[in-house]
Amino acid sequence: MKVVNLKQAILQAWKERWTDYQWAVNIKKNFPKGATWDYLNLAEALMEQALIGPSPNPLILSYLKYAISSQMVSYASVLTAISKFHDFSRDLCVKSLLDIMDMFCGRLSCHGKAEECIGLCRALLGVVVWLLQACAWYCENLRELGPAPNIEAILRTCQERLQTLMNSTKNRALVHIARLEDQGSWSNVEQAMLKVTEGLGNVPNQTLRTSLEESLFLVKSIPSMLSVQCELPVRASFPSVHAFIMLEATMNLIGEIQPLVEQLMMIKRMQKIPTPLFVLEIWKACFTGLIESPEGTEELKWTAFTFLKIPQVLLRLKKYPQGDQGQDFMDDVNVAFQYLLKLTPLLDKADQRCTCDCLSMLLQECNKLGLLSDSNTTSLTSKRESAPRLKTGDNANKQPNPVLILRAEPTVTNILKTVDADHSKSPEGLLGVLGHMLSGKSLDLLLAAAAATGKLKSFARKFIKLNEFPKHISGEGSKSASVRALLFDISFLMLCHVVQTYGSEVVLSEPSPMGETPFFETWLQTCMPEEGKTLNPDHPCFRPEPGKVESLVTLLNNSSEMRLVQVKWHEICISIPAGYSGNSQCMGERFAVSGGRAEYYRQHQREGLQHGHLCRGLVGGPRQDAGKR
């Protein structure tokens, strides 16, 4: 019923000679708001009324053109309506349809739902079939009637539209999608192409015949277009690789290497990137990240990612089949570095930022992992043009971050072994190691190296275990109590720093191997604020037992020096917020730096220097305030 009413509205507009604008206004008034004109088949109804006679109705065609220009109807509905016209004997009607196609076929697009996009693909395939059928009909007409200029003219017009459509890779891809959606639809294309091929002998004009053959070749190439690999220029850029590397370095440094390798290989295969250019793009992204990273922790993360993680990624990529004929992966890496050597401004900026020869250090790391031969490493190093002056008066004695990161990597392994040892009888030895870890930026260096090598979770787990150690009290003296307090203090603050820098998933992603949930994990989940996390003020963490809070406040009020023997530090940690809110002045005074405890810690730091060889040489000397609370 709606279609009948629509036809009546079109006829009324024609009888009253409405302009295209008047027609659009009136038809929108007379039909319900929100009506989908494609659902009402507006394009088909207009075309049906416009092409009733031997020549098209120009007024109704103007309505259709207005509907297309104002996007009342979709491109898919117009193409579908065109493909339903099969009376090719009416040359003027065919020409008018081809003119309508010219309005939008150069900018085919669809911004609707997935079904609408697939509909555009199917409509385009239908128009290709229609154009082929038109060419076949006119070729057959030439056989029956002999050479005729008017028939050759309309045949050439159809061939030119087909050529224009198929010259676009995007349009061929859309037709290919329609073919994959409905395999049976492609048989219509093949039948139409067969008829055109059979009729080529009837075309007397050699130029026109050659043009038809070229158009047929473009249509025939559609099924195999995914298997065609074009030659990529050496200067080609691959933004997807660059963006992916940037995301991994900034958002997922602690992630495992294997998923990163698999995703990189997927990008490489999908874009058919040659291995040398693929490796080059990875290095370009790393150097760009080094240059643009803000100073501090982010700079250390990028340094660890570039000099520790990416060489390991390339080592795993080496085991994958690359698809490059007869090319060894070591040769590909060598070629990639040769390309990189030509990017002198990029290398100079990276060297200035890191105050060292970054390329030389990368070459050495790749050589150690077997990614480059000794001869190639020497040759590439010698080809590096003279770098700008790297050392100035301000940083003459400062170690570059890449050197520190590479030095920190084996240190992380040694620290993990040391912390994992049994220190129940003499825990004092750990204080020297912890003191050196807290000196300067050693902790950030160690954490960045651990994150890039996949050891950060193990690192955090060891220090959670160390944080649990002070909970066990058995007849301790004042010296043991001070050591226990310092171990809890330092391990707790280090774990907080890990969570603030790399996120709570470092601690919470793996279940605790211990029987009960460690104190730090409980405190982290309930008490530590994080972005996007809402704390529950009614949680017992914020409402400790009143008796323990009173005992803590009394102890602080009556003692010049806080008693450490038999103190359960995890309970103190829970009670401090409530005690502070009730007696802020006293708590502030008591938790000011205690000279006795600071001096005791410095003494143990000096005594523990023999244990501090693990961290010695990273950055600076011992940090004097590491034991302050």
Secondary structure as UniProt FT lines:
FT   HELIX           2..15
FT   TURN            16..17
FT   HELIX           20..30
FT   TURN            33..34
FT   TURN            37..41
FT   HELIX           42..50
FT   HELIX           58..69
FT   TURN            70..71
FT   HELIX           75..83
FT   TURN            88..89
FT   HELIX           91..102
FT   TURN            103..104
FT   HELIX           105..107
FT   HELIX           114..145
FT   HELIX           149..167
FT   HELIX           169..181
FT   TURN            183..184
FT   HELIX           185..199
FT   HELIX           200..202
FT   HELIX           206..220
FT   HELIX           222..227
FT   TURN            234..235
FT   HELIX           239..251
FT   TURN            253..254
FT   HELIX           257..271
FT   HELIX           275..292
FT   TURN            295..296
FT   HELIX           297..304
FT   HELIX           305..309
FT   HELIX           310..317
FT   TURN            318..319
FT   TURN            325..326
FT   HELIX           329..341
FT   HELIX           344..354
FT   HELIX           358..368
FT   TURN            369..370
FT   HELIX           374..383
FT   TURN            393..397
FT   HELIX           401..420
FT   HELIX           428..437
FT   TURN            440..441
FT   HELIX           442..452
FT   TURN            453..454
FT   HELIX           456..468
FT   HELIX           469..471
FT   HELIX           478..502
FT   HELIX           505..508
FT   HELIX           519..527
FT   TURN            531..532
FT   TURN            537..538
FT   HELIX           540..542
FT   HELIX           546..558
FT   TURN            565..566
FT   HELIX           569..582
FT   HELIX           584..590
FT   HELIX           595..607
FT   HELIX           608..610
FT   HELIX           612..614
FT   TURN            615..617
FT   TURN            624..627
//
